[in-house]
Amino acid sequence: MDASAQARFDLIRENLEEILNPEIVESILAEGRNPRIYWGTATTGRPHTGYFTPAIKIAQLLAAGCEVVILLADVHAFLDSMKAPLELVENRVKYYEKVIRAILESVGVSTEKLEFVLGSSYQRNSDYVMDVYRLAALTSEHDAKKAGAEIVKQSANAPLSGLLYPILQVLDEEYLKVDAELGGMSHLPCIAATEWLPKLGYRKRAHLVTPMVAGLNGGKMSSSDPDSKIDLLDPPESVAKKVRKSEAIPKVIENNGVIAIVEFVLLPAAKLSGKNEFRVERRDAEPLIYTDIQKLKDDYVNDILTPQLLKPAVAEALTNLMAPIHQAYQNSPEWQEITLKAYPPPTVQKKVKKVKDKGSRYPGAKKETEIASHPNPEESKTETEEPKAEA
């Protein structure tokens, strides 16, 4: 590759965990063409701050001259243990597109060149469905389970739809006519199934793998786990509370969700904006200013940067980063209406108060002889009592 193509490849590779089949991308760049790359997301739970990681990578891909396709995978959402019932999927798709555009615009990226594709727009056509059948006939249950192990909900008696999920994801590469797929580490077993497409006579694709972002509870950040994430529309007080309650063991950087936010969200976003720094204020000393994550990690291990200092700084920086998203939401009655339809508040059923049977021995209880002689309350009126005259 010449210097120009190498520079483009370096930008594509930046901040990735790894690239599978990098030679595919390199050859396209060497020819002077623009790689066509897609990133897909199943429209299930509300998107969270972890979505900044692919968004920032998408910004770099656009800067490298790539054609980028965003797949709103509505069929995948339904197949994954019905996380998104069909009656909600349509509005969740609209919600996701609004959020993804707002994320990119919040870090200064124009969305004009992005191509949004709805999964069901082609996943129900006859050719695609026939390819699903063909690939299902060539794929073992073991391989399908292994491919979807990190992205499909697992259970003892899982529905068959979970086995179809990775088959659809592999076929999406062919039907979206892309050269590469962008996905996270949790998708690696699925996107690494590069031998599946050639079984149908289709070419292999490259795979760009983003790092795993630890959640606030130390595990994987997930849309379906409210304790692991910060929603993109969480108010500032909620952001501060979640960060304050998050797990951040002093001097330990492994599985530290607070440091992960700095590494994969705040510092890359600052670089896109031109600031390229993360600032930690201190009451009785000069602020700590970080331009690279390694220095921050070193200070954390050496207890120069403590959780008590780090957490408020992360909460404030996140709040500032999410402010344009909040503003866009507040300025859009359409988005607010879509949100209510996509994620309706749970209906709370009122408890019916159970009438206790106190028996016949409590004060004021009617005697059995009285009930027996007057079973009908209307008949218990005295004979001298006359009905009231009508007006």
C-alpha positions in Angstrom: 0.0 0.0 0.0 1.1 3.6 -0.6 1.3 6.1 2.2 -2.2 7.4 1.7 -3.7 3.9 1.8 -1.6 3.0 4.8 -2.8 6.1 6.7 -6.4 5.1 6.0 -5.8 1.6 7.2 -4.2 2.9 10.4 -7.3 5.0 11.1 -9.6 2.0 10.4 -7.5 -0.1 12.8 -7.2 2.5 15.6 -8.9 1.5 18.9 -9.8 -1.9 17.7 -9.2 -5.1 19.7 -8.3 -6.9 16.4 -9.1 -7.2 12.7 -9.9 -10.6 11.3 -8.8 -11.1 7.6 -7.2 -7.6 7.4 -5.8 -8.4 4.0 -9.4 -7.9 2.6 -9.4 -4.3 3.7 -5.8 -3.7 2.7 -6.4 -4.9 -0.8 -9.5 -2.7 -1.2 -7.5 0.4 0.0 -4.6 -0.5 -2.3 -6.9 -0.4 -5.2 -8.0 3.1 -4.2 -11.6 2.0 -3.4 -13.7 2.8 -0.3 -14.4 -0.3 1.9 -18.1 -0.8 2.6 -18.6 -1.7 6.3 -21.7 -2.4 8.4 -22.5 -2.2 12.1 -25.7 -3.9 13.3 -27.6 -3.5 16.5 -30.7 -5.5 17.6 -33.4 -3.1 18.6 -34.1 -4.4 22.1 -33.4 -2.5 25.3 -32.6 1.2 25.5 -29.1 2.1 24.1 -26.6 3.0 26.8 -23.2 4.8 27.0 -21.5 1.7 25.7 -22.9 2.7 22.3 -20.4 5.5 22.2 -17.6 2.9 21.5 -19.0 1.8 18.1 -20.2 5.4 17.4 -16.6 6.7 17.8 -15.3 3.9 15.6 -17.9 4.7 13.0 -16.7 8.4 13.1 -13.2 7.1 12.4 -14.4 4.9 9.5 -16.2 7.8 7.9 -13.0 9.9 8.3 -11.1 7.1 6.5 -13.4 7.4 3.6 -15.4 4.2 4.3 -19.0 3.7 3.3 -20.9 2.9 6.6 -24.2 1.0 6.9 -26.1 0.9 10.1 -28.3 -2.2 10.3 -31.3 -1.8 12.6 -31.9 -5.5 13.3 -35.5 -5.8 14.1 -35.9 -9.5 13.2 -32.8 -10.3 15.3 -34.4 -8.5 18.2 -37.5 -10.7 18.0 -35.5 -13.9 17.5 -33.4 -13.4 20.7 -35.9 -14.9 23.1 -38.5 -12.4 22.1 -36.7 -9.5 23.9 -38.6 -7.2 21.7 -42.2 -8.2 21.0 -43.3 -7.6 17.5 -45.8 -4.9 18.6 -43.0 -2.8 20.0 -40.3 -3.4 17.4 -41.5 -0.8 14.9 -41.2 2.0 17.4 -38.0 0.7 18.9 -36.4 0.9 15.4 -37.4 4.5 15.2 -36.0 5.1 18.7 -32.7 3.5 17.9 -32.2 5.6 14.7 -32.9 8.8 16.7 -30.4 7.8 19.4 -27.6 6.7 17.1 -27.9 9.9 15.1 -27.8 11.9 18.3 -24.8 10.0 19.6 -22.8 10.7 16.5 -23.8 14.3 16.3 -22.9 14.7 20.0 -19.2 13.9 19.1 -19.3 16.2 16.1 -19.9 13.6 13.4 -22.3 14.3 10.5 -24.8 11.5 9.8 -25.5 12.6 6.2 -23.3 9.9 4.7 -24.7 7.1 6.9 -27.0 4.5 5.4 -29.6 3.1 7.7 -31.1 -0.3 6.7 -34.0 -2.1 8.4 -33.3 -5.8 8.7 -36.9 -6.9 7.8 -36.6 -4.8 4.6 -34.6 -7.7 3.0 -34.6 -10.6 5.5 -38.1 -11.6 4.5 -37.5 -11.9 0.8 -37.5 -15.3 -0.8 -33.7 -15.4 -1.7 -32.7 -14.5 1.8 -35.1 -17.0 3.4 -33.9 -19.8 1.1 -30.3 -19.0 2.1 -31.3 -19.3 5.7 -32.7 -22.8 5.0 -29.5 -23.7 3.0 -27.2 -22.5 5.7 -29.3 -24.2 8.5 -28.9 -27.5 6.6 -25.1 -27.1 6.6 -24.7 -25.8 10.2 -24.6 -28.1 13.2 -26.6 -27.3 16.4 -23.2 -27.2 18.3 -21.7 -24.6 15.9 -24.9 -22.5 15.9 -25.0 -22.5 19.8 -21.3 -21.7 20.0 -21.6 -18.8 17.5 -24.5 -17.2 19.4 -23.3 -18.0 22.9 -22.4 -14.4 23.9 -25.2 -12.6 22.1 -28.3 -14.8 22.4 -30.0 -15.4 25.7 -29.1 -18.9 26.9 -31.5 -21.2 28.8 -32.0 -24.9 29.5 -34.8 -25.2 27.0 -34.1 -22.3 24.7 -36.3 -21.5 21.7 -35.1 -22.6 18.2 -35.0 -19.0 17.1 -31.7 -18.5 19.0 -30.0 -20.9 16.7 -31.2 -19.0 13.7 -29.8 -15.7 15.0 -26.1 -16.2 14.1 -27.1 -17.6 10.7 -28.9 -14.4 9.9 -26.0 -12.3 11.1 -23.6 -14.1 8.8 -26.0 -13.8 5.8 -26.4 -10.1 6.5 -22.8 -9.6 5.3 -23.7 -10.9 1.8 -27.1 -9.2 1.5 -25.8 -5.8 2.6 -23.0 -6.2 0.0 -20.3 -5.2 2.5 -16.6 -5.9 2.7 -16.4 -6.0 6.5 -18.5 -6.0 9.7 -17.9 -4.0 12.8 -18.8 -5.7 16.0 -17.9 -6.1 19.7 -16.0 -8.8 21.5 -19.2 -10.5 22.5 -20.1 -10.9 18.8 -16.7 -12.5 18.1 -17.8 -16.1 18.0 -20.6 -15.2 15.6 -18.7 -12.8 13.2 -15.7 -15.2 13.3 -17.8 -17.9 11.6 -16.0 -16.9 8.3 -16.2 -20.4 6.9 -20.0 -20.3 6.7 -20.4 -18.0 3.8 -18.1 -19.9 1.4 -20.3 -22.9 2.0 -23.0 -21.1 -0.1 -20.4 -19.9 -2.6 -20.1 -16.4 -1.1 -16.9 -14.6 -0.3 -15.3 -14.1 3.1 -15.5 -10.8 4.8 -13.2 -8.9 7.2 -14.3 -8.3 10.8 -13.4 -5.2 12.9 -13.6 -6.1 16.6 -14.1 -3.3 19.2 -13.0 -3.9 22.8 -15.3 -5.1 25.5 -16.5 -2.3 27.7 -16.9 -3.3 31.4 -20.2 -2.3 33.0 -20.7 -0.4 36.2 -21.0 -3.6 38.2 -17.8 -5.0 36.8 -19.3 -7.3 34.2 -20.4 -6.8 30.7 -22.3 -3.6 29.9 -25.8 -4.7 28.7 -29.0 -3.1 27.6 -31.0 -5.6 29.6 -29.1 -5.2 32.9 -30.0 -1.8 34.4 -27.3 -2.1 37.1 -24.5 -2.3 34.5 -25.3 0.7 32.3 -26.1 4.4 32.1 -28.9 5.1 29.6 -28.2 7.9 27.2 -31.3 9.8 28.4 -30.6 9.4 32.1 -30.8 12.8 33.9 -27.6 14.2 35.5 -28.6 13.2 39.0 -29.2 9.7 37.9 -25.8 9.6 36.1 -24.1 10.9 39.3 -25.9 8.3 41.5 -25.1 5.3 39.2 -21.4 6.3 38.9 -21.2 6.9 42.7 -22.6 3.4 43.4 -20.5 1.6 40.7 -17.8 -0.9 41.6 -14.3 0.7 41.5 -11.9 -1.1 43.8 -9.0 1.2 44.8 -5.7 0.3 42.9 -7.5 -2.3 40.7 -8.0 -1.5 37.0 -9.3 -4.9 35.8 -13.0 -5.0 35.2 -13.3 -1.4 36.5 -16.3 0.0 34.7 -15.5 3.6 35.7 -12.0 3.5 34.1 -13.5 1.7 31.1 -15.8 4.7 30.5 -12.8 7.0 30.4 -10.8 4.6 28.1 -13.5 3.8 25.6 -15.9 6.8 25.7 -14.5 10.0 27.3 -11.0 10.1 26.0 -11.9 9.1 22.4 -14.8 11.5 22.4 -12.5 14.3 23.6 -10.0 13.5 20.8 -12.8 13.8 18.2 -13.8 17.2 19.6 -10.2 18.4 19.6 -9.8 18.7 23.4 -8.0 15.4 23.8 -8.0 15.4 27.6 -9.8 14.1 30.6 -9.7 16.4 33.7 -10.0 15.4 37.4 -10.5 18.3 39.8 -8.9 18.1 43.2 -10.0 20.3 46.2 -6.5 21.1 47.6 -4.2 20.5 44.6 -3.9 21.2 40.9 -6.2 19.1 38.7 -5.0 15.8 37.2 -5.1 16.1 33.4 -4.8 12.9 31.3 -4.3 12.7 27.5 -3.7 8.9 27.4 -5.3 6.1 29.4 -2.0 4.4 30.5 -1.0 7.4 32.6 -4.5 7.4 34.2 -4.2 3.7 35.0 -0.7 4.1 36.4 -2.0 6.8 38.8 -4.9 4.7 39.8 -2.7 1.7 40.6 -0.4 4.0 42.6 -3.4 5.5 44.5 -2.7 9.0 43.2 -6.0 8.8 41.4 -8.6 7.4 43.9 -12.2 6.3 43.2 -13.4 9.3 45.3 -11.6 11.6 42.8 -12.4 9.7 39.6 -16.1 9.1 40.0 -17.3 12.7 40.2 -15.0 13.6 37.2 -16.5 10.8 35.2 -20.0 11.7 36.1 -19.5 15.3 35.1 -17.8 14.5 31.8 -20.5 12.0 30.9 -23.2 14.5 31.7 -21.5 17.1 29.4 -21.1 14.5 26.6 -24.7 13.5 26.8 -26.1 17.0 27.1 -26.6 17.5 23.3 -28.5 14.1 23.2 -30.8 15.3 26.0 -31.3 18.7 24.2 -32.2 16.9 21.0 -34.7 14.8 22.9 -36.3 17.8 24.6 -36.6 19.6 21.3 -38.3 16.7 19.6 -42.0 15.9 20.6 -41.9 13.2 17.9 -38.9 11.4 19.7 -40.7 11.7 23.0 -43.9 10.1 21.6 -41.8 7.3 20.0 -40.2 6.7 23.4 -43.5 6.1 25.1 -44.6 3.7 22.4 -41.3 1.9 22.2 -40.8 1.5 26.0 -44.2 2.0 27.6 -44.1 2.3 31.4 -45.1 -0.9 33.1 -48.7 -1.2 34.2 -49.0 -1.5 37.9 -51.9 -3.7 38.9 -53.8 -2.6 42.0 -54.0 -5.2 44.7 -57.6 -6.2 45.5 -58.0 -5.9 49.3 -59.1 -9.2 50.7 -62.0 -9.0 53.1 -61.2 -11.0 56.2 -63.7 -13.4 57.6 -63.9 -12.4 61.2 -66.4 -15.1 62.1 -69.5 -14.5 64.2 -67.9 -14.0 67.6 -66.6 -10.4 67.2 -68.6 -7.5 68.7 -71.4 -6.3 66.4 -71.7 -9.6 64.4 -75.2 -10.6 63.5 -76.5 -13.7 65.3 -77.1 -16.8 63.2 -80.8 -16.7 64.2 -81.2 -13.1 63.0 -79.5 -13.9 59.7 -81.7 -17.0 59.2 -84.9 -15.1 59.9 -84.0 -12.2 57.7 -81.7 -13.5 54.8 -82.7 -10.5 52.6 -81.9 -7.1 54.1 -84.9 -5.5 52.3 -87.2 -8.0 54.0 -85.8 -7.1 57.4 -87.6 -3.7 57.5 -90.4 -3.4 60.0 -93.9 -3.6 58.7 -94.6 0.0 59.9 -91.8 1.4 57.8 -93.3 2.9 54.7 -91.4 3.6 51.5 -90.4 7.1 50.8 -92.7 8.9 48.4 -91.3 9.8 45.0 -90.9 13.5 44.3 
